[in-house]
Amino acid sequence: MLAIFEPLRQFDLLAIALRMVTAVICGGVIGIERAFKRRPAGFRTHILICLGASMATLTSQYLVFEMHYFTDLGRLGAQVVAGIGFIGAGSIIVTRRHRVKGLTTAAGLWTSAIVGLCCGAGYCEGALLATALILTAELVFSKIEYRMLAASHEATLCVGFTSKNALDRLIHYVRDVDVLITDMTIHRSEGEDEPHSSVVFTMQMTRRLDYGKFLEGLVRLPGVITVEEL
């Protein structure tokens, strides 16, 4: 343990205030990256979750150290870890194209709550280190992940089309450029002014394929409305 944080491990007004401020700082730093990327849970949400989790730990310590109740110090913290799942689930959505969004935000909310528990317990060096690692994962590792995906020879596309003939042209075009379709699902829309269907297919591409020109060719096909990479 670092000696510089020893005053924060005392249970007095100054130490409590510093723990809460640390929770606000850590939650804000994590949340501002999410807000910058316009995710559903951003700056204020992460601050409130981190601060609330730290207050749960502080309340447990108050009940034991000040009120002298015979209770488990970890009980409230355990409820935070379990309960934060409901908030995280609210940020996860499945689009009509069967694409899952919000998993990283949900994981960030859960981790932010854990950081708050650390702050409330006075384990501030752990909270600050965890915050730095979270930012590293979201800012640095995300770029590595995108580069790996860009180098991948597998892709999943969702293509909207107007008729069966358009679907036939789409399949022939994909096969003509030596792309192997490994999975395909067709969805038909209902209740819209201009009804159309969409197909989601996973494909294996060769190294010599120009992916950009391939997508341009898809867009130009008669009857194709939209082309979206999943």
Disulfide bonds with the S-S distance in Angstrom:
none
